[in-house]
């Protein structure tokens, strides 16, 4: 994990990593990741549940580490795993004070690992669960814009707890709809990719008070470290690029992004 390329920039501002998958690291590797992340100002990390077999892994991580929080939910890839037993486990784990959201849930028509009708049904059921639990949602959408929009339009109660469209790579039209519904948009290393002009267009159009920073660790490592396993300590590169796209001071961006994450996940949970 040494820095062969440009050193990671350091800013005098705490950062909240809003979307990572820390259960992909073994214990020794995770200890190193947490140590290196602390050095660049990563104060809190939200590790995300995606499947039946990692719901309890996420719950265990939030118990073991003071600076890790988590979510509970079934990703569209694994929508067929969602049944009454899975729902009951999610509900149970969501009672923990460090489980802050329902997610990662949504639709993925790019890979189509699960039947689309099943994906839609499970997405709707978990959106209702988030409303019932009064927790924000973490939403994944890929190549499923029309159905994502139609489903979210039917769940206006979501606005009370809020949510984020994470790793946003969809159209400006969907971004504008989601922003109009009170959602945040999460941006990660894709914003640094040469061919990601579409993502940078959405970043430019997104109000700074609606932006969340994430890495989607261990995936989507930002330039100049593409090809390596991603980690939260690469977040400063993402923040730097977003500030550049928005033509704003990096400290102002980091202050706003911290406030946004705190409001959506931490303050809302206290409420």
C-alpha positions in Angstrom: 0.0 0.0 0.0 3.0 2.3 -0.4 2.7 5.4 -2.5 4.5 4.8 -5.8 2.6 7.6 -7.5 1.7 11.1 -6.3 1.4 11.2 -2.5 -2.1 11.3 -1.1 -3.0 15.0 -0.5 -3.6 16.0 3.1 -6.2 18.5 4.2 -7.0 20.0 7.5 -10.5 18.6 7.6 -12.1 15.4 8.9 -13.7 13.2 6.2 -16.6 10.7 6.4 -16.3 7.7 4.0 -19.9 7.1 3.2 -19.7 3.8 1.1 -17.1 1.1 1.4 -17.0 -2.7 1.8 -14.6 -3.4 4.6 -15.5 -7.0 4.9 -13.4 -7.6 1.8 -10.2 -7.2 3.9 -8.8 -9.8 6.3 -8.1 -8.6 9.8 -4.5 -7.7 9.3 -5.2 -5.9 6.1 -8.1 -4.0 7.6 -5.9 -2.8 10.5 -3.5 -1.3 8.0 -6.3 0.3 6.0 -7.7 1.9 9.2 -4.3 3.2 10.2 -3.5 4.7 6.8 -7.0 6.2 6.6 -6.7 7.9 9.9 -3.5 9.5 8.7 -5.3 11.3 5.9 -8.2 12.5 8.0 -10.8 9.7 7.5 -12.8 10.0 10.8 -15.7 7.7 10.2 -16.5 4.9 7.7 -19.8 3.4 6.6 -19.3 -0.2 5.6 -22.2 -1.5 3.4 -24.1 -4.7 3.4 -25.0 -6.4 0.1 -25.9 -10.0 0.7 -27.4 -12.5 3.1 -23.9 -13.8 4.0 -22.4 -10.4 4.9 -25.2 -8.9 7.0 -23.7 -10.3 10.2 -20.2 -9.5 9.0 -21.1 -5.8 8.8 -22.8 -6.0 12.1 -19.7 -7.6 13.6 -17.3 -4.9 12.2 -19.3 -2.1 13.7 -19.0 -3.8 17.1 -15.2 -4.3 16.8 -14.2 -0.8 15.6 -15.1 2.5 17.1 -14.8 4.4 13.7 -16.8 2.0 11.6 -20.6 2.2 11.2 -22.7 0.1 8.8 -25.9 -0.7 6.9 -28.2 -3.6 6.3 -29.7 -4.6 3.0 -29.7 -6.9 -0.1 -28.1 -5.7 -3.3 -30.0 -6.2 -6.5 -27.4 -8.8 -7.6 -28.7 -10.9 -4.7 -32.3 -10.0 -4.8 -33.4 -13.6 -4.9 -31.9 -14.0 -1.4 -34.5 -11.6 0.1 -37.2 -13.5 2.0 -39.0 -13.3 5.4 -36.0 -14.7 7.2 -33.6 -12.2 5.6 -36.0 -9.4 6.3 -36.2 -10.4 10.0 -32.4 -10.5 10.2 -32.1 -7.0 8.7 -34.7 -5.7 11.1 -32.9 -7.2 14.0 -29.5 -5.9 13.0 -31.0 -2.4 12.3 -31.8 -2.1 16.0 -28.1 -1.6 16.7 -27.1 2.1 17.3 -24.3 1.9 14.7 -26.4 0.5 11.9 -27.4 3.8 10.2 -29.2 2.9 6.9 -31.0 0.3 4.8 -28.8 -0.6 1.9 -27.3 -1.3 -0.5 -30.6 -1.8 -2.4 -31.8 -1.0 -5.9 -31.8 -2.1 -9.5 -29.0 -3.4 -11.7 -30.0 -4.1 -15.3 -26.4 -4.0 -16.5 -25.4 -7.4 -15.1 -28.9 -8.8 -14.6 -27.7 -11.2 -11.9 -31.3 -11.5 -10.7 -34.6 -11.5 -12.5 -35.7 -7.9 -13.1 -39.2 -8.4 -11.7 -37.6 -9.8 -8.6 -35.2 -6.9 -8.4 -38.1 -4.4 -8.5 -40.2 -6.3 -5.9 -37.3 -6.6 -3.5 -36.3 -2.9 -4.0 -39.8 -1.8 -3.2 -40.0 -4.1 -0.1 -36.7 -2.8 1.2 -37.7 0.8 0.6 -40.8 0.2 2.6 -38.7 -1.4 5.3 -36.5 1.8 5.5 -39.7 3.8 5.9 -40.9 1.5 8.7 -37.5 1.6 10.4 -37.2 5.4 9.8 -33.7 4.9 8.4 -32.2 6.5 5.2 -31.6 4.4 2.2 -28.4 3.6 0.2 -29.5 3.0 -3.4 -27.7 1.3 -6.3 -28.9 1.9 -9.8 -27.3 0.9 -13.1 -28.9 0.9 -16.5 -32.3 1.0 -14.8 -33.2 4.7 -14.9 -36.9 4.6 -15.8 -37.8 1.9 -13.2 -35.6 3.6 -10.5 -37.4 6.9 -11.1 -40.9 5.3 -11.2 -40.3 3.3 -8.0 -38.9 6.3 -6.1 -41.8 8.5 -7.2 -44.1 6.0 -5.4 -42.2 6.3 -2.1 -42.5 9.9 -1.2 -42.3 9.0 2.5 -38.6 8.4 1.9 -38.1 12.1 2.0 -38.5 12.0 5.8 -35.4 9.9 6.4 -33.7 10.6 3.1 -31.1 8.6 1.2 -28.3 8.6 -1.3 -27.9 7.4 -4.9 -24.5 6.0 -4.5 -21.7 5.7 -7.1 -23.8 7.9 -9.3 -23.2 7.3 -13.0 -26.7 7.8 -14.4 -28.0 10.7 -16.5 -28.3 14.3 -15.5 -32.1 13.9 -15.9 -32.2 11.1 -13.2 -29.8 13.2 -11.0 -32.1 16.2 -11.2 -35.2 14.0 -10.3 -33.4 12.5 -7.3 -32.2 15.9 -6.1 -35.7 17.2 -6.4 -36.9 14.4 -4.2 -34.3 15.3 -1.5 -31.7 12.6 -2.1 -28.0 13.0 -2.0 -25.7 11.8 -4.7 -22.6 9.8 -3.9 -19.4 10.2 -6.0 -16.3 8.0 -6.0 -13.2 7.3 -8.0 -15.1 7.2 -11.2 -15.0 11.0 -11.2 -11.2 10.8 -11.8 -11.5 8.5 -14.8 -10.5 10.0 -18.2 -13.7 8.8 -19.9 -16.1 9.8 -17.1 -17.2 13.2 -18.5 -20.8 12.2 -17.9 -20.2 11.9 -14.2 -18.3 15.1 -14.0 -21.3 16.8 -15.7 -23.5 15.6 -13.0 -21.0 16.7 -10.3 -20.9 20.2 -11.8 -24.7 20.3 -11.7 -25.1 18.9 -8.2 -25.4 21.5 -5.3 -22.5 21.1 -2.9 -25.0 20.5 -0.1 -26.2 17.3 -1.8 -22.8 15.7 -2.4 -21.4 12.7 -0.5 -17.9 11.4 -0.8 -17.3 7.6 -1.1 -14.8 5.1 -2.4 -16.8 1.9 -2.9 -13.7 0.1 -1.6 -12.3 -2.3 -2.7 -13.6 -1.3 -6.2 -13.2 1.8 -8.4 -9.8 3.0 -7.2 -9.3 6.7 -8.3 -6.5 7.9 -10.5 -3.5 7.9 -10.0 -3.8 4.5 -8.3 -6.1 2.7 -10.7 -5.4 -1.0 -10.8 -4.8 -1.2 -7.0 -7.2 -2.4 -4.5 -9.2 0.6 -3.3 -9.3 1.9 0.2 -10.8 4.8 2.1 -7.5 6.6 2.3 -7.7 7.4 -1.4 -10.8 9.6 -0.7 -8.7 12.9 -0.8 -8.1 12.3 -4.5 -11.8 12.1 -5.1 -12.5 15.2 -3.1 -9.8 17.0 -4.9 -11.3 16.2 -8.3 -14.8 17.2 -7.2 -13.5 20.5 -5.9 -11.8 21.0 -9.3 -14.9 20.2 -11.3 -17.0 22.6 -9.1 -14.3 25.3 -9.2 -14.4 25.6 -5.4 -12.0 25.6 -2.5 -11.2 22.1 -1.3 -11.7 23.0 2.3 -15.1 24.3 1.6 -16.0 21.1 -0.3 -14.8 18.9 2.5 -16.6 20.9 5.2 -19.8 20.6 3.2 -19.4 16.9 2.4 -18.8 16.2 6.1 -21.9 18.1 7.1 -24.0 16.3 4.5 -22.9 12.8 5.6 -23.4 13.8 9.3 -26.9 15.1 8.6 -28.0 12.1 6.5 -26.6 9.3 8.6 -25.5 10.3 12.0 -27.8 13.2 13.1 -30.9 11.6 11.5 -30.1 8.4 13.4 -30.0 10.3 16.7 -33.4 11.8 15.9 
